[in-house]
Amino acid sequence: MVTILKKGATKEHIRRIRARLSKKSKAPGVKAYKYAGKISLKEDALDIQKKLRNEWG
């Protein structure tokens, strides 16, 4: 959806545009913040990184 806000628009016109935009539902998707920082490792992260880099060379 495209909303055009022209220069010199009144406050009431801006309020109507904002109200129309807030009514739109958001697209479904994965809530990434739910999983942020929730990893448990059995080894030290630096050791894992070194092993992965050694595989390349």
VMD Tcl script that builds the backbone (N, CA, C; Angstrom):
set m [mol new atoms 171]
animate dup $m
set s [atomselect $m all]
$s set {name element resname resid chain x y z} {
  {N N MET 1 A 0.836 -1.173 0.000}
  {CA C MET 1 A 0.000 0.000 0.000}
  {C C MET 1 A 0.881 1.237 0.000}
  {N N VAL 2 A 0.500 2.203 -0.770}
  {CA C VAL 2 A 1.236 3.457 -0.842}
  {C C VAL 2 A 0.380 4.560 -0.235}
  {N N THR 3 A 0.965 5.310 0.659}
  {CA C THR 3 A 0.279 6.443 1.266}
  {C C THR 3 A 1.067 7.696 0.936}
  {N N ILE 4 A 0.386 8.668 0.391}
  {CA C ILE 4 A 1.043 9.914 0.000}
  {C C ILE 4 A 0.665 10.994 1.003}
  {N N LEU 5 A 1.681 11.610 1.557}
  {CA C LEU 5 A 1.479 12.694 2.505}
  {C C LEU 5 A 2.079 13.941 1.871}
  {N N LYS 6 A 1.220 14.857 1.499}
  {CA C LYS 6 A 1.690 16.048 0.802}
  {C C LYS 6 A 2.052 17.152 1.782}
  {N N LYS 7 A 2.930 18.016 1.322}
  {CA C LYS 7 A 3.357 19.151 2.126}
  {C C LYS 7 A 2.141 20.037 2.415}
  {N N GLY 8 A 2.030 20.461 3.651}
  {CA C GLY 8 A 0.925 21.322 4.043}
  {C C GLY 8 A -0.301 20.551 4.503}
  {N N ALA 9 A -0.174 19.244 4.727}
  {CA C ALA 9 A -1.299 18.439 5.188}
  {C C ALA 9 A -1.687 18.862 6.604}
  {N N THR 10 A -2.962 18.811 6.877}
  {CA C THR 10 A -3.445 19.202 8.202}
  {C C THR 10 A -3.191 18.090 9.207}
  {N N LYS 11 A -3.234 18.460 10.484}
  {CA C LYS 11 A -3.022 17.467 11.538}
  {C C LYS 11 A -4.103 16.389 11.499}
  {N N GLU 12 A -5.308 16.772 11.197}
  {CA C GLU 12 A -6.406 15.809 11.127}
  {C C GLU 12 A -6.184 14.808 9.993}
  {N N HIS 13 A -5.708 15.288 8.868}
  {CA C HIS 13 A -5.418 14.404 7.736}
  {C C HIS 13 A -4.304 13.411 8.099}
  {N N ILE 14 A -3.293 13.881 8.798}
  {CA C ILE 14 A -2.194 13.016 9.226}
  {C C ILE 14 A -2.697 11.983 10.227}
  {N N ARG 15 A -3.568 12.372 11.149}
  {CA C ARG 15 A -4.139 11.436 12.119}
  {C C ARG 15 A -4.937 10.335 11.421}
  {N N ARG 16 A -5.712 10.711 10.394}
  {CA C ARG 16 A -6.485 9.711 9.657}
  {C C ARG 16 A -5.575 8.723 8.940}
  {N N ILE 17 A -4.491 9.214 8.371}
  {CA C ILE 17 A -3.540 8.337 7.681}
  {C C ILE 17 A -2.899 7.374 8.682}
  {N N ARG 18 A -2.483 7.888 9.825}
  {CA C ARG 18 A -1.856 7.035 10.840}
  {C C ARG 18 A -2.835 5.996 11.371}
  {N N ALA 19 A -4.096 6.367 11.546}
  {CA C ALA 19 A -5.105 5.427 12.023}
  {C C ALA 19 A -5.320 4.320 10.992}
  {N N ARG 20 A -5.340 4.664 9.728}
  {CA C ARG 20 A -5.526 3.685 8.660}
  {C C ARG 20 A -4.340 2.718 8.598}
  {N N LEU 21 A -3.141 3.242 8.795}
  {CA C LEU 21 A -1.955 2.394 8.758}
  {C C LEU 21 A -1.889 1.457 9.956}
  {N N SER 22 A -2.319 1.924 11.117}
  {CA C SER 22 A -2.246 1.092 12.316}
  {C C SER 22 A -3.262 -0.040 12.290}
  {N N LYS 23 A -4.323 0.083 11.497}
  {CA C LYS 23 A -5.337 -0.962 11.401}
  {C C LYS 23 A -4.864 -2.145 10.570}
  {N N LYS 24 A -3.894 -1.932 9.717}
  {CA C LYS 24 A -3.406 -3.013 8.858}
  {C C LYS 24 A -2.742 -4.081 9.709}
  {N N SER 25 A -3.048 -5.335 9.439}
  {CA C SER 25 A -2.429 -6.426 10.186}
  {C C SER 25 A -1.027 -6.686 9.652}
  {N N LYS 26 A -0.182 -7.123 10.532}
  {CA C LYS 26 A 1.190 -7.403 10.147}
  {C C LYS 26 A 1.265 -8.800 9.542}
  {N N ALA 27 A 2.212 -8.983 8.651}
  {CA C ALA 27 A 2.394 -10.271 8.005}
  {C C ALA 27 A 2.867 -11.303 9.016}
  {N N PRO 28 A 2.360 -12.524 8.924}
  {CA C PRO 28 A 2.816 -13.555 9.861}
  {C C PRO 28 A 4.265 -13.917 9.588}
  {N N GLY 29 A 4.961 -14.287 10.611}
  {CA C GLY 29 A 6.362 -14.632 10.452}
  {C C GLY 29 A 6.930 -15.165 11.746}
  {N N VAL 30 A 8.201 -15.371 11.762}
  {CA C VAL 30 A 8.888 -15.891 12.935}
  {C C VAL 30 A 9.243 -14.732 13.862}
  {N N LYS 31 A 8.966 -14.898 15.115}
  {CA C LYS 31 A 9.333 -13.881 16.103}
  {C C LYS 31 A 10.745 -14.195 16.584}
  {N N ALA 32 A 11.726 -13.570 15.953}
  {CA C ALA 32 A 13.133 -13.881 16.209}
  {C C ALA 32 A 13.556 -13.494 17.629}
  {N N TYR 33 A 12.979 -12.464 18.180}
  {CA C TYR 33 A 13.368 -12.032 19.523}
  {C C TYR 33 A 13.027 -13.087 20.572}
  {N N LYS 34 A 12.093 -13.962 20.259}
  {CA C LYS 34 A 11.728 -15.031 21.176}
  {C C LYS 34 A 12.904 -15.985 21.396}
  {N N TYR 35 A 13.739 -16.154 20.367}
  {CA C TYR 35 A 14.839 -17.104 20.428}
  {C C TYR 35 A 16.199 -16.448 20.645}
  {N N ALA 36 A 16.256 -15.154 20.769}
  {CA C ALA 36 A 17.529 -14.440 20.904}
  {C C ALA 36 A 18.217 -14.827 22.208}
  {N N GLY 37 A 19.480 -15.246 22.093}
  {CA C GLY 37 A 20.286 -15.578 23.257}
  {C C GLY 37 A 19.938 -16.899 23.911}
  {N N LYS 38 A 19.287 -17.799 23.191}
  {CA C LYS 38 A 18.831 -19.052 23.787}
  {C C LYS 38 A 19.581 -20.260 23.234}
  {N N ILE 39 A 20.875 -20.153 23.082}
  {CA C ILE 39 A 21.649 -21.283 22.586}
  {C C ILE 39 A 22.501 -21.835 23.721}
  {N N SER 40 A 22.543 -23.143 23.815}
  {CA C SER 40 A 23.389 -23.754 24.840}
  {C C SER 40 A 24.423 -24.622 24.129}
  {N N LEU 41 A 25.674 -24.369 24.400}
  {CA C LEU 41 A 26.774 -25.085 23.772}
  {C C LEU 41 A 27.443 -26.002 24.778}
  {N N LYS 42 A 27.914 -27.142 24.283}
  {CA C LYS 42 A 28.626 -28.075 25.155}
  {C C LYS 42 A 30.113 -27.769 25.173}
  {N N GLU 43 A 30.579 -26.991 24.197}
  {CA C GLU 43 A 31.981 -26.591 24.115}
  {C C GLU 43 A 32.066 -25.070 24.138}
  {N N ASP 44 A 33.275 -24.585 24.309}
  {CA C ASP 44 A 33.525 -23.156 24.260}
  {C C ASP 44 A 33.355 -22.675 22.813}
  {N N ALA 45 A 32.727 -21.544 22.622}
  {CA C ALA 45 A 32.460 -21.025 21.283}
  {C C ALA 45 A 33.746 -20.773 20.498}
  {N N LEU 46 A 34.789 -20.333 21.183}
  {CA C LEU 46 A 36.066 -20.073 20.516}
  {C C LEU 46 A 36.699 -21.373 20.015}
  {N N ASP 47 A 36.574 -22.452 20.789}
  {CA C ASP 47 A 37.097 -23.755 20.352}
  {C C ASP 47 A 36.347 -24.263 19.121}
  {N N ILE 48 A 35.045 -24.077 19.097}
  {CA C ILE 48 A 34.247 -24.485 17.933}
  {C C ILE 48 A 34.686 -23.703 16.704}
  {N N GLN 49 A 34.893 -22.417 16.857}
  {CA C GLN 49 A 35.313 -21.572 15.740}
  {C C GLN 49 A 36.678 -22.004 15.213}
  {N N LYS 50 A 37.614 -22.304 16.097}
  {CA C LYS 50 A 38.939 -22.744 15.671}
  {C C LYS 50 A 38.860 -24.063 14.906}
  {N N LYS 51 A 38.033 -24.991 15.365}
  {CA C LYS 51 A 37.872 -26.266 14.670}
  {C C LYS 51 A 37.313 -26.059 13.261}
  {N N LEU 52 A 36.330 -25.202 13.156}
  {CA C LEU 52 A 35.732 -24.933 11.844}
  {C C LEU 52 A 36.746 -24.303 10.889}
  {N N ARG 53 A 37.549 -23.395 11.389}
  {CA C ARG 53 A 38.554 -22.755 10.537}
  {C C ARG 53 A 39.649 -23.720 10.127}
  {N N ASN 54 A 40.004 -24.674 10.994}
  {CA C ASN 54 A 41.025 -25.664 10.677}
  {C C ASN 54 A 40.558 -26.637 9.595}
  {N N GLU 55 A 39.236 -26.812 9.460}
  {CA C GLU 55 A 38.711 -27.695 8.429}
  {C C GLU 55 A 38.966 -27.128 7.035}
  {N N TRP 56 A 39.056 -25.814 6.903}
  {CA C TRP 56 A 39.235 -25.172 5.600}
  {C C TRP 56 A 40.655 -25.314 5.085}
  {N N GLY 57 A 41.610 -25.400 5.969}
  {CA C GLY 57 A 42.993 -25.329 5.544}
  {C C GLY 57 A 43.748 -26.550 5.636}
}
mol reanalyze $m
mol bondsrecalc $m
mol representation Tube
mol addrep $m
